[in-house]
Structures are given as C-alpha cells and as structure tokens.
Amino acid sequence: MSGGKLHIGSTIFKNPVFLASGPAGYGIEYGDLINLEKLGAVVTKTISLMPKEGNPGARLKETESGLLNSVGLENVGARTFFSEKLPELLDLGVKPVVSLACEGREKYLNLLEFAAEEDGVDAVELNLSCPNVDEGGMAVGTDPESVRWYVSKAKDILESSTVLAKLTPNVGNIAELAVISQEAGADGVTAINTILGMDIDPVTGEPVFDRITAGLSGPAIMPVALRAVWQIVQAVDIPVVGVGGISSVKGSRKFFAAGASAVQIGTALFYDPGLPERIIDSL
Ligand SMILES: Cc1cc2nc3c(=O)[nH]c(=O)nc-3n(C[C@H](O)[C@H](O)[C@H](O)COP(=O)(O)O)c2cc1C
C-alpha cells in the first residue's frame, strides 16, 4: 500500500476493500445501497462464455451461523456482460475485477480471448473454486496441474491484465495451490471460496439442495478463511486477498493482521451493506 492505495500486478486500487464475487451480482444492483465509487473494487459475479441459468431447486438456505448456496454460476454470459454490465460499472466510476469462470479448457480459452478484446478488463479473478458446478470450478481448483494451466493461460492471453487466482478451501493444502498459482504467473491469490456443506430437511429427511452439496459462507467460515490466508501468506510473495465470513470491522482487522493485502465482503452484504464503507473509514 502507498498513500492508502494498493498495487497488485499493474493495477492500482484506491483502497483494499472489495465486494466479493457473487452476493453483489454485477455490483450495479448495490448502487443505491453502497457508494460504489468509494470501494477499492467490485469483483463481479463470475462470467462464463455463454449465459448460464444456474442450478434448479433451492439455491439459498440460512444456517445458524452462515449461508448455504447452490446458485451454480447463473450469469448473463460474456457477450452481454462486456457489452452492457461492464460499461455500466465503469460509468459509475467503479473499479471492476472481472471474475472469470474456469470451465472446460476450450470454452475457457474462448472466454479469455473474448476478454482480451475488451476495454476495461484491467483485473480479473479466476474462479478456480466454485463448488456448485460440474464443469470447471472446484474440480479445476483442487487439481494442482489444472490450476497451473488455467492461471498460465490467463497470463498469456490477457497479457496486461492483473490476474488473481481464487482458491478453494476444500483441499488438504491450500498454500500449495497458492504457490502453484504464483509459479504460473498469478499477480495475487484470493482465499477463500465457500466450504462444501449440505443440509437435510428434518421433516422429509431429504437433502435440501438438488445437487445435495452446497457452498457454506458467512460468519461460520471466518476461522477457516483466516487460517487459509495465514498459511498462504507464509508461502507466497504475491499479495493475498482475504475473504470469508467477514462481518465486522474487527473481523477485517484480523485478516490484515494475518497478512492479507486486501479483504472482500460477501455474505454480510445481504444484511449489512454499510460494512465495506465502515471498514474503509476504519483504515
Ligand atoms: C450467493 C453467493 C454467490 C456466490 N457466487 C460466487 C461467484 O459467482 N464467484 C465466486 O468466485 N464466488 C462466489 N461466491 C463466494 C464468495 O465470493 C466468497 O468467496 C464466499 O462467500 C466467502 O465469503 P463471505 O463469507 O464473505 O461470503 C458466492 C457466495 C454466495 C454467498
């Protein structure tokens, strides 16, 4: 950080407080609730090459201390995102970090080539970690050689963009994947995506979600995210962006103390959209 600003790769962020990918949609939806211009960045909903409808059945379920989701990367697809959503965000004075789906290799390469043609793709976050889709996502992010391939292709094709690799906590050694991301050229690592969980309806005895498992986020996962960030910071030299369960200014301080260069707020936006601005004011 210099003068309150944060440098990751070639990108300068005005501060280290970002909206996490997903809960805030494309960011635009939060325009009436948050002064988006004040944020370090908005990480967009993950974008795939083609539009995606997401998963059937239940998608969100509150738990005692968190949220289970099985959204399944519903999004408008690259064409609509780059022609409509991204220009709108840029007009609002927002610093976007475009979250890219890590689907099958051919689709992924096409998505990167699409993104490389567009203006305004200064920084991307590779979603190597979604637990709610069959193709790509967590299956990619748990395999070290796939992580290396997806990150290195993003660096090759997006040339001048800053690349963050977003990792899954659903592995034995997350720091190892962070090291591989660094070796493959990532400018930073984001940790963590949601933790694999499930719920069962006590009356019917049936799993709540059609896909059985779902991703857990919110306060319940903060100790796991903090541990992951701590371990990654010890293992790599690139900036680490901490995300997972931050629901207070105090919580954000723990991530900075663990060595995070920036923090992202996700689930807390649903009930406390003022939190990111309070964290910025506390810096
Ligand atoms: C409803 C919902 C949708 C999400 N969608 C995405 C997504 O599209 N891409 C992604 O990388 N992470 C997604 N996430 C994960 C969050 O970005 C974040 O990594 C995770 O929820 C942990 O942070 P939190 O506890 O502050 O929410 C989603 C999370 C939720 C709750």
The ligand as an SDF file (V2000), in Angstrom:
LIG
                    3D

 31 33  0  0  0  0  0  0  0  0999 V2000
  -24.8910  -16.2570   -3.0680 C   0  0  0  0  0  0  0  0  0  0  0  0
  -23.4250  -16.3910   -3.3190 C   0  0  0  0  0  0  0  0  0  0  0  0
  -22.9600  -16.4050   -4.6320 C   0  0  0  0  0  0  0  0  0  0  0  0
  -21.5810  -16.5210   -4.8910 C   0  0  0  0  0  0  0  0  0  0  0  0
  -21.1410  -16.5040   -6.1790 N   0  0  0  0  0  0  0  0  0  0  0  0
  -19.8010  -16.5350   -6.4410 C   0  0  0  0  0  0  0  0  0  0  0  0
  -19.3130  -16.4130   -7.7680 C   0  0  0  0  0  0  0  0  0  0  0  0
  -20.0620  -16.2490   -8.7360 O   0  0  0  0  0  0  0  0  0  0  0  0
  -17.9660  -16.4700   -7.9410 N   0  0  0  0  0  0  0  0  0  0  0  0
  -17.0730  -16.6230   -6.9090 C   0  0  0  0  0  0  0  0  0  0  0  0
  -15.8600  -16.6460   -7.1280 O   0  0  0  0  0  0  0  0  0  0  0  0
  -17.5260  -16.7110   -5.6240 N   0  0  0  0  0  0  0  0  0  0  0  0
  -18.8520  -16.6770   -5.3750 C   0  0  0  0  0  0  0  0  0  0  0  0
  -19.2940  -16.7350   -4.0810 N   0  0  0  0  0  0  0  0  0  0  0  0
  -18.3100  -16.8820   -2.9930 C   0  0  0  0  0  0  0  0  0  0  0  0
  -17.9490  -15.5350   -2.3680 C   0  0  0  0  0  0  0  0  0  0  0  0
  -17.3450  -14.6690   -3.3020 O   0  0  0  0  0  0  0  0  0  0  0  0
  -16.9930  -15.7200   -1.1680 C   0  0  0  0  0  0  0  0  0  0  0  0
  -15.7830  -16.2950   -1.6210 O   0  0  0  0  0  0  0  0  0  0  0  0
  -17.5640  -16.6220   -0.0860 C   0  0  0  0  0  0  0  0  0  0  0  0
  -18.9540  -16.4460    0.0350 O   0  0  0  0  0  0  0  0  0  0  0  0
  -16.9160  -16.3640    1.2760 C   0  0  0  0  0  0  0  0  0  0  0  0
  -17.0560  -15.0180    1.6630 O   0  0  0  0  0  0  0  0  0  0  0  0
  -18.2720  -14.4880    2.6080 P   0  0  0  0  0  0  0  0  0  0  0  0
  -18.3500  -15.3980    3.7860 O   0  0  0  0  0  0  0  0  0  0  0  0
  -17.9110  -13.0710    2.9590 O   0  0  0  0  0  0  0  0  0  0  0  0
  -19.4980  -14.5770    1.7700 O   0  0  0  0  0  0  0  0  0  0  0  0
  -20.6630  -16.6420   -3.8010 C   0  0  0  0  0  0  0  0  0  0  0  0
  -21.1590  -16.6210   -2.4900 C   0  0  0  0  0  0  0  0  0  0  0  0
  -22.5040  -16.5020   -2.2430 C   0  0  0  0  0  0  0  0  0  0  0  0
  -22.9940  -16.4800   -0.8160 C   0  0  0  0  0  0  0  0  0  0  0  0
  1  2  1  0
  2  3  1  0
  2 30  2  0
  3  4  2  0
  4  5  1  0
  4 28  1  0
  5  6  2  0
  6  7  1  0
  6 13  1  0
  7  8  2  0
  7  9  1  0
  9 10  1  0
 10 11  2  0
 10 12  1  0
 12 13  2  0
 13 14  1  0
 14 15  1  0
 14 28  1  0
 15 16  1  0
 16 17  1  0
 16 18  1  0
 18 19  1  0
 18 20  1  0
 20 21  1  0
 20 22  1  0
 22 23  1  0
 23 24  1  0
 24 25  2  0
 24 26  1  0
 24 27  1  0
 28 29  2  0
 29 30  1  0
 30 31  1  0
M  END
$$$$
